[in-house]
Amino acid sequence: MIIALITLKYTQSNSVCYTYDGQAIGVGAGQQSRVHCTRLAGGKADTWFLRQSDKVLSLPFKPEMKRPDRDNVIDAYINKNEEDCCAEGVWQKYFTERPEPFTEAEQRAYLDTCTDVVCGSDAFFPFYDNVQRAAKSGVKYIVQPGGSIRDDAVIDCCNELGIAMAFTGMRLFHH
């Protein structure tokens, strides 16, 4: 939880940070709503975990591929952005053989094994949708200042999902 709080101290206002095993793995900052920060940070955390899956670690990259290029291709492979790196005429640029796509169902199954993630917020979580989104990224612990008039609803949601919530009483919001 400490890593999340330290990270949040140095981000823009309206920030959420996901941490795992002593490191920040996803930060969502400066969005207009807390749930957008939670989604943004969660997506980054999901990508961080998926990069460690056997399916990604066993991608048959060409030996001459440089690390930055591999990182970009891995991001495209996981998030299906920019280009389909598995498409005919494209995969040949990166791989020695055509990899199977990493399906949403495979990704979800892998992410469901990733737990014990901490989610920290620089200000209170006013709605339960933040907790629900955080749970999709393996969050088991939430740390936040507390103080919302809706704290009871958020606590109830945490209890339903088996998430421990700690209140710091200290806002890290910059304005």
N, C-alpha and C positions, 0 to 999 in steps of 0.2 A: 504494500500500500504506500510505503514511503516513496518509492520510485515514481509512482503515479503523481503523488502530491508535488514532488520536486519538479517533475516535468511540467505540470500544470502551472506552477508558479512563474514559469518563463514563457508561457504561450499567450496568444491573444485572448481577450475575454471571450467567454462563451466557449469553453473548451472541455473536451473529454479525452481521457487517455486510457488505453488498455495496456496492461503490463503482464509479463509472464516470466517467471524464472529470473527475476532481477533485471529485466530490461523492458524498455518501452517498445511495444510492437505495433501500436497504432495510435495516432493522434488526430483528432478532429477539432479544428479551431476556427474561431471567427465566423461561424455560421449564424444565421438569424434565429435559429431555434436549437434548443438543446438536443432534440431527437435527431436533427440533421448532423450535429456533431457526433452523436452516438453512432449513427449509421456510417458516417465517414470513417471514424476511428475503427469501427467494427469491420468494415470492408478491408481496411489496411491490415488489421490483425488476422483476418481470414486468409489474406494473401500470404502473410508471413508464415502461417501454419502450413498452408498448401504447398509452399516452396520446399517444405521438408518431407513431403509425402514421397513414398517409394516411386509413385508414378512420375513425379517430377525429377527426383534424383536419378532415375534410370533413363532419362531422355538421351537418345543416341546422338549427341552433338558431334559435329565434325571436329576433329582435333585442332584445327586452326582457329576455331571460334575464340575470340577474346572474351574475357569475363563480362565487360559491359554489354556486349552483344548478346551473350547468353542470358544475362539478367533481363534484357528487354524482351527476348524471345520467350523466356519463362513467364514474364508478366502477360504477354499476349496469349500464351498457351493457357494460363489460368483464367484470365479475365476476358478472353476473347475480344480484345480491343484492337484497334487499328487494322491488322490483317489476320487472316486465318493462317497461322503458321503451319497448319497441317494440310492446307489445300494443295491440290496438284499444281505443280509449277512453282510453289512457294517453299514447301518443306525441303526441297533439294538444296536450297541456299543454306540451310542450317543443320540438317541432320544427315546421318549416314543411311538411315532408313526412315520410312514414314511412321511417325508415332500415332498411336490411337488417341483420339480426342479425350480430354479429361471432362467427362460429362458432369452435369449439375448433380445428378444422383450420386456419382462417385465422390464428388467434392463434398456434398452434404454428409455422406457416410463417413468420410475421413474427418471432417470438422466435428462431427458428433463425438469423436474420440478425444478431442482436444478440450481439456477442462482446466480448472484451477486458475483461470484468468482473473485478474483484478481490473476493475473499471473505476476510475476516479473522475470526479467532476469538480470544476472550479467553483461552481455554485450549485444550489439545490436542484434535485431532480423533481420537477413539479408534477410529472405525469407518469403513469405506469408504463406507457409505451417505450420509454427509455430502458426500463428494466427488461421488458420483453425482448427488445432488440439486442440488448447486451447478452442475454441468455443464449441467443443464437450463435454467439461467438465464444461460447464456453465460459462466460463469466460466472464465477461462484462467490465473488466478493465485490462489494461496491463501497466506496468511500466517498462521502460528500459532506458538505457543511450542515445540511438539514435546515429547517426553518420555513419550509413551504407549508401553506395551509392545507396542502394535500399529502403531507408526509404519511398520514395513516394509510391512504390508498396505495402509496408506493411501498410501504412496509408490508402491507397485505400481499402485494404482488410478489415481493421478494420471498415471503414465507411460502407462497404457493409454488414458487419455482425452486425452492431450496437454496436461495442466495442469501448470504450474510451481508448485512448492511451496517456500516459504521458511520457515525456522525462525528465530524471533527469540530463543528461549531465555528469554523474558520473559513471565510470566503477567500478565494484566490482570484476573484474577478477583479479586473483592473479599473473599473469605473463605477 
